[in-house]
Amino acid sequence: MASTTRPAQRELGTSGPVTSALGLGCMGMSDLYGPADEAESIATIHAALDAGITLLDTGDFYGMGHNELLIHEALRGRDRESVQISVKFGAQRDPNGQWLGYDASPAATKTALAYTLRRLRTDHVDIYRPARLDPKVPIEETVGAIADLVKAGHVRHIGLSEVGADTLRRAAAVHPISDLQIEYSLLSRSIEAAVLPTARELGIGITAYGVLSRGLLSGHWNRDRSVAGTDFRGQSPRFQGDNLTHNLTLVEALRQVAVAKGASVAQVAIAWVASRGEDVVPLVGARRRDRLTEALGALDVALTADDLAAIEAAVPAGAAAGDRYAAAQMANLDSER
């Protein structure tokens, strides 16, 4: 199903910006999913902007600045005010890409933004957020530092990523939080227990990443697919052995629902996330124009109550085999505590 609809708009919480109802996650264009074609990546960003997508999500540690430089190049000659750029910071990596922990101290927060603004060649970031909760720094101090940057005009809105309900409350007591970026898909629904209700109570929107569960729910994955050494899915629990076999069985059940709707598996999976509420904005991680076109088709998938019941039967809550990250990374998720 090809899209005939430009993305509607949704507001990120009660204090955040108005964005397109779908956002583009740009991580895979620079890092973590194996090699990507830079020219095709830029063409994909252009196609997204031309289709009405306004929210671009990145991190300063995606390719160690490469992703921000890529976005700068893609936005050259475009109206900066028509795009919302969301940036994560704080993840520490060495020259070989190994993870070294997190630093969201006030000084590191402000320094990281200075580098981000230079790479993006812009005077402000629309949403700035720590990539993970820094266990060494109270969230009040991190949010307070970003609030200083808001007052100075360098940041428009403050976001958070992968934090739990208590951290949301503590952060919101310091400064309004526009949105929580967190994994949310048919295979990752843990936020529904406490995090999502708390975000709604506080007027905080959700930008949902991993809506296709790193490609598992794309409908294009199979057991024989090989991954590059730099593709983190090679170590991701859901892509291993019996876990993968089980999860692909769920995908085939979902495919039956999609076929009945005249849609693809990916489109139904994205539409399901979008159906969770007007305060939820799915981020699609398309690295190529054909995948973007498919994702945009989700805008034309209207899910009825019967459709939602069929989807729930095909992929029940908690049905996924394997955690969404390896154990060491799961330990860094305040949202899972």
Solvent accessible surface area in square Angstrom, and as a share of the most:
residue,aa,sasa,rsa
1,M,94,0.42
2,A,70,0.54
3,S,34,0.22
4,T,128,0.75
5,T,65,0.38
6,R,151,0.55
7,P,14,0.09
8,A,67,0.52
9,Q,124,0.55
10,R,34,0.13
11,E,87,0.39
12,L,0,0.00
13,G,12,0.12
14,T,112,0.65
15,S,44,0.29
16,G,10,0.09
17,P,20,0.13
18,V,74,0.42
19,T,1,0.00
20,S,2,0.01
21,A,9,0.07
22,L,2,0.01
23,G,0,0.00
24,L,0,0.00
25,G,13,0.13
26,C,0,0.00
27,M,29,0.13
28,G,5,0.04
29,M,5,0.02
30,S,28,0.18
31,D,24,0.12
32,L,29,0.15
33,Y,32,0.12
34,G,10,0.09
35,P,113,0.71
36,A,43,0.34
37,D,88,0.46
38,E,92,0.41
39,A,74,0.57
40,E,34,0.15
41,S,0,0.00
42,I,29,0.15
43,A,24,0.18
44,T,0,0.00
45,I,0,0.00
46,H,59,0.26
47,A,32,0.25
48,A,0,0.00
49,L,23,0.11
50,D,86,0.45
51,A,25,0.20
52,G,12,0.11
53,I,1,0.00
54,T,30,0.18
55,L,2,0.01
56,L,0,0.00
57,D,6,0.03
58,T,0,0.00
59,G,0,0.00
60,D,19,0.10
61,F,14,0.06
62,Y,14,0.05
63,G,25,0.24
64,M,104,0.46
65,G,1,0.01
66,H,62,0.28
67,N,0,0.00
68,E,0,0.00
69,L,87,0.43
70,L,6,0.03
71,I,0,0.00
72,H,34,0.15
73,E,71,0.32
74,A,0,0.00
75,L,21,0.11
76,R,152,0.55
77,G,86,0.83
78,R,88,0.32
79,D,91,0.47
80,R,49,0.18
81,E,110,0.49
82,S,57,0.37
83,V,5,0.03
84,Q,26,0.12
85,I,2,0.01
86,S,2,0.01
87,V,0,0.00
88,K,11,0.05
89,F,1,0.00
90,G,7,0.07
91,A,7,0.06
92,Q,72,0.32
93,R,33,0.12
94,D,38,0.19
95,P,144,0.90
96,N,128,0.66
97,G,19,0.19
98,Q,110,0.49
99,W,104,0.36
100,L,114,0.57
101,G,28,0.27
102,Y,38,0.14
103,D,46,0.24
104,A,2,0.02
105,S,31,0.20
106,P,50,0.32
107,A,75,0.58
108,A,27,0.21
109,T,0,0.00
110,K,78,0.33
111,T,71,0.41
112,A,21,0.16
113,L,3,0.01
114,A,61,0.47
115,Y,133,0.51
116,T,0,0.00
117,L,26,0.13
118,R,177,0.64
119,R,52,0.19
120,L,8,0.04
121,R,167,0.61
122,T,23,0.13
123,D,103,0.54
124,H,3,0.02
125,V,0,0.00
126,D,10,0.05
127,I,0,0.00
128,Y,0,0.00
129,R,0,0.00
130,P,2,0.01
131,A,2,0.02
132,R,34,0.13
133,L,31,0.16
134,D,3,0.01
135,P,115,0.72
136,K,146,0.62
137,V,18,0.10
138,P,62,0.39
139,I,3,0.02
140,E,63,0.28
141,E,84,0.38
142,T,2,0.01
143,V,0,0.00
144,G,23,0.22
145,A,4,0.03
146,I,0,0.00
147,A,10,0.08
148,D,65,0.34
149,L,16,0.08
150,V,37,0.21
151,K,171,0.73
152,A,65,0.50
153,G,43,0.41
154,H,74,0.33
155,V,4,0.02
156,R,108,0.39
157,H,44,0.20
158,I,1,0.00
159,G,0,0.00
160,L,0,0.00
161,S,1,0.01
162,E,0,0.00
163,V,1,0.01
164,G,10,0.09
165,A,25,0.19
166,D,94,0.49
167,T,5,0.03
168,L,0,0.00
169,R,102,0.37
170,R,91,0.33
171,A,0,0.00
172,A,30,0.23
173,A,91,0.70
174,V,63,0.36
175,H,41,0.18
176,P,80,0.50
177,I,5,0.02
178,S,1,0.00
179,D,0,0.00
180,L,0,0.00
181,Q,4,0.02
182,I,1,0.00
183,E,4,0.02
184,Y,1,0.01
185,S,0,0.00
186,L,2,0.01
187,L,10,0.05
188,S,7,0.05
189,R,38,0.14
190,S,62,0.40
191,I,4,0.02
192,E,54,0.24
193,A,90,0.70
194,A,53,0.41
195,V,10,0.05
196,L,10,0.05
197,P,67,0.42
198,T,9,0.05
199,A,0,0.00
200,R,101,0.37
201,E,117,0.52
202,L,56,0.28
203,G,15,0.15
204,I,3,0.02
205,G,0,0.00
206,I,0,0.00
207,T,1,0.01
208,A,0,0.00
209,Y,29,0.11
210,G,15,0.15
211,V,3,0.02
212,L,38,0.19
213,S,2,0.01
214,R,30,0.11
215,G,14,0.13
216,L,0,0.00
217,L,0,0.00
218,S,14,0.09
219,G,14,0.13
220,H,72,0.32
221,W,20,0.07
222,N,76,0.39
223,R,127,0.46
224,D,133,0.69
225,R,102,0.37
226,S,100,0.65
227,V,54,0.31
228,A,42,0.33
229,G,83,0.80
230,T,99,0.58
231,D,5,0.03
232,F,32,0.13
233,R,16,0.06
234,G,27,0.26
235,Q,127,0.56
236,S,3,0.02
237,P,29,0.18
238,R,22,0.08
239,F,17,0.07
240,Q,70,0.31
241,G,44,0.43
242,D,126,0.65
243,N,45,0.23
244,L,12,0.06
245,T,64,0.37
246,H,79,0.35
247,N,0,0.00
248,L,24,0.12
249,T,86,0.50
250,L,18,0.09
251,V,3,0.01
252,E,82,0.37
253,A,38,0.30
254,L,0,0.00
255,R,73,0.27
256,Q,119,0.53
257,V,19,0.11
258,A,1,0.00
259,V,101,0.58
260,A,91,0.70
261,K,57,0.24
262,G,52,0.50
263,A,13,0.10
264,S,31,0.20
265,V,5,0.03
266,A,4,0.03
267,Q,2,0.01
268,V,0,0.00
269,A,0,0.00
270,I,1,0.00
271,A,7,0.05
272,W,0,0.00
273,V,0,0.00
274,A,23,0.18
275,S,49,0.32
276,R,61,0.22
277,G,21,0.20
278,E,127,0.57
279,D,32,0.17
280,V,0,0.00
281,V,0,0.00
282,P,0,0.00
283,L,9,0.05
284,V,3,0.02
285,G,48,0.46
286,A,9,0.07
287,R,59,0.21
288,R,108,0.40
289,R,119,0.43
290,D,75,0.39
291,R,80,0.29
292,L,3,0.02
293,T,70,0.41
294,E,30,0.13
295,A,7,0.05
296,L,17,0.08
297,G,0,0.00
298,A,7,0.05
299,L,49,0.25
300,D,45,0.23
301,V,13,0.08
302,A,79,0.61
303,L,33,0.16
304,T,75,0.43
305,A,83,0.64
306,D,116,0.60
307,D,21,0.11
308,L,46,0.23
309,A,62,0.48
310,A,42,0.32
311,I,0,0.00
312,E,55,0.25
313,A,81,0.63
314,A,14,0.11
315,V,0,0.00
316,P,62,0.39
317,A,62,0.48
318,G,77,0.74
319,A,24,0.19
320,A,23,0.18
321,A,22,0.17
322,G,30,0.29
323,D,78,0.40
324,R,14,0.05
325,Y,13,0.05
326,A,35,0.27
327,A,85,0.66
328,A,79,0.61
329,Q,65,0.29
330,M,39,0.18
331,A,67,0.52
332,N,55,0.28
333,L,0,0.00
334,D,20,0.10
335,S,15,0.10
336,E,63,0.28
337,R,183,0.67
